[in-house]
Amino acid sequence: MIGRCRNPNSQNTKYILYADDDMEDQDVFADMLNEIAPDVSLVTVNDGEETFDFLENLHPGSSFPCLILLDVNMPKLNGIETLEKIKKISRYRSVPVILFSTAINNNEIKNIFSLGAIDYVKKPTKYSEFESIVLRFVNHCEVVPPKAQD
């Protein structure tokens, strides 16, 4: 089920697609994003399958997300599997993907970079730590994202 969304099917909307099965993490991220960058929208989904449902249902001419954030540990299709699937589809390859999770081991970190992730960011444990991380993510939205094609 798609959560928060401020009309990402409009042509000039910058938005982050965030896949995470933890609703509290989604809420904290949404609150901080709204404070820091109210011009950047947020679309939330709960797992990798919903990530693909969202991407596949974008209207032609709509912008792709300026960034896709994936939690590593999600049901149905985890973040690493989702990353691998995203990067295998040519129209999504240019969309930056960051894995954003509470825990990941060094072998998994090496793997996500080899699969095409641009970064791995450990989720902060304190709300006050979120600001610098969200700013880092928002910087990816300064670049104009590609458009969905027919």
C-alpha positions as CSV (number, residue, x, y, z in Angstrom):
1,M,0.0,0.0,0.0
2,I,1.4,3.4,-1.0
3,G,1.6,5.8,1.9
4,R,2.3,9.5,1.9
5,C,2.2,11.1,-1.4
6,R,2.0,14.6,-2.7
7,N,1.1,13.9,-6.4
8,P,4.4,12.4,-7.8
9,N,2.7,12.0,-11.1
10,S,2.9,15.7,-11.9
11,Q,5.7,16.4,-14.2
12,N,7.9,18.8,-12.1
13,T,7.6,17.1,-8.7
14,K,10.8,16.1,-6.9
15,Y,10.2,13.2,-4.6
16,I,11.9,10.4,-2.7
17,L,10.5,6.9,-2.8
18,Y,11.1,5.3,0.6
19,A,10.5,1.5,1.1
20,D,10.4,0.5,4.7
21,D,8.1,-1.8,6.7
22,D,8.6,0.2,9.9
23,M,5.9,2.8,10.0
24,E,7.6,4.7,12.8
25,D,10.7,5.1,10.7
26,Q,8.6,6.3,7.8
27,D,6.9,8.9,10.1
28,V,10.1,10.2,11.6
29,F,11.6,10.5,8.1
30,A,8.5,12.2,6.7
31,D,8.5,14.7,9.6
32,M,12.2,15.6,9.2
33,L,11.9,15.8,5.4
34,N,8.9,18.2,5.7
35,E,10.9,20.4,8.1
36,I,14.0,20.5,6.0
37,A,12.7,20.4,2.4
38,P,9.0,21.0,2.1
39,D,9.4,21.2,-1.7
40,V,10.5,17.5,-1.9
41,S,7.7,15.1,-1.7
42,L,7.8,11.6,-0.1
43,V,6.2,8.5,-1.3
44,T,6.3,5.6,1.2
45,V,5.8,1.9,0.5
46,N,6.2,-1.1,2.8
47,D,8.4,-3.5,0.8
48,G,10.2,-4.2,-2.4
49,E,7.1,-5.5,-4.2
50,E,5.3,-2.2,-3.5
51,T,8.3,-0.3,-4.8
52,F,8.0,-2.0,-8.2
53,D,4.2,-1.6,-8.2
54,F,4.7,2.1,-7.7
55,L,7.4,2.4,-10.4
56,E,5.6,0.4,-12.9
57,N,2.4,2.4,-12.5
58,L,4.0,5.8,-13.1
59,H,2.2,7.8,-15.8
60,P,4.2,8.5,-19.0
61,G,5.9,11.8,-18.7
62,S,6.0,11.7,-14.9
63,S,9.3,12.1,-13.1
64,F,11.0,9.1,-11.6
65,P,12.0,9.6,-8.0
66,C,15.1,11.7,-7.4
67,L,16.1,9.0,-4.9
68,I,15.0,5.6,-3.8
69,L,15.7,4.7,-0.2
70,L,15.5,1.0,0.7
71,D,15.4,-0.6,4.1
72,V,17.4,-3.8,4.0
73,N,15.1,-6.0,6.1
74,M,11.7,-6.0,4.6
75,P,9.1,-8.8,3.9
76,K,8.4,-10.2,0.4
77,L,11.4,-8.6,-1.3
78,N,14.2,-7.2,0.9
79,G,16.2,-4.1,0.1
80,I,19.1,-5.9,-1.5
81,E,16.8,-8.0,-3.7
82,T,14.9,-4.8,-4.6
83,L,18.1,-3.0,-5.5
84,E,19.3,-5.8,-7.7
85,K,15.9,-5.9,-9.5
86,I,15.9,-2.1,-10.0
87,K,19.4,-2.0,-11.5
88,K,18.5,-4.8,-14.0
89,I,15.8,-2.6,-15.6
90,S,17.4,-0.1,-17.9
91,R,14.9,2.7,-17.4
92,Y,15.6,2.8,-13.6
93,R,19.4,2.5,-13.7
94,S,20.0,6.2,-13.5
95,V,17.8,6.6,-10.4
96,P,20.1,6.7,-7.4
97,V,19.4,4.1,-4.7
98,I,20.6,4.2,-1.1
99,L,20.2,1.4,1.4
100,F,19.1,2.9,4.7
101,S,19.0,0.4,7.5
102,T,19.7,-0.3,11.2
103,A,22.2,-3.1,10.6
104,I,24.1,-4.6,7.8
105,N,27.3,-6.6,7.7
106,N,30.5,-5.6,5.7
107,N,29.9,-8.3,3.1
108,E,26.4,-7.0,2.4
109,I,27.8,-3.5,2.1
110,K,30.3,-4.6,-0.5
111,N,27.5,-6.4,-2.3
112,I,25.2,-3.4,-2.4
113,F,27.8,-1.3,-4.0
114,S,28.6,-4.0,-6.6
115,L,24.8,-4.1,-7.4
116,G,24.7,-0.3,-8.1
117,A,23.8,1.4,-4.8
118,I,25.4,4.8,-4.4
119,D,25.5,4.6,-0.6
120,Y,24.7,2.7,2.5
121,V,23.5,4.8,5.5
122,K,22.9,3.5,8.9
123,K,19.6,4.7,10.4
124,P,20.2,7.0,13.3
125,T,19.1,6.0,16.8
126,K,18.3,9.6,17.8
127,Y,15.9,12.0,16.2
128,S,18.5,14.8,16.3
129,E,20.8,12.7,14.1
130,F,18.2,12.6,11.3
131,E,18.7,16.2,10.1
132,S,22.1,15.7,8.6
133,I,21.1,12.4,7.0
134,V,17.9,13.8,5.5
135,L,19.9,16.8,4.1
136,R,22.3,14.4,2.5
137,F,19.4,12.6,0.9
138,V,17.8,15.8,-0.3
139,N,20.9,16.8,-2.1
140,H,20.2,14.0,-4.6
141,C,17.0,15.9,-5.5
142,E,18.8,18.9,-6.9
143,V,19.4,16.9,-10.1
144,V,16.4,16.7,-12.5
145,P,15.2,13.1,-12.4
146,P,14.5,11.3,-15.7
147,K,10.9,11.0,-16.9
148,A,8.8,7.8,-17.3
149,Q,8.3,6.8,-20.9
150,D,5.4,5.0,-22.6
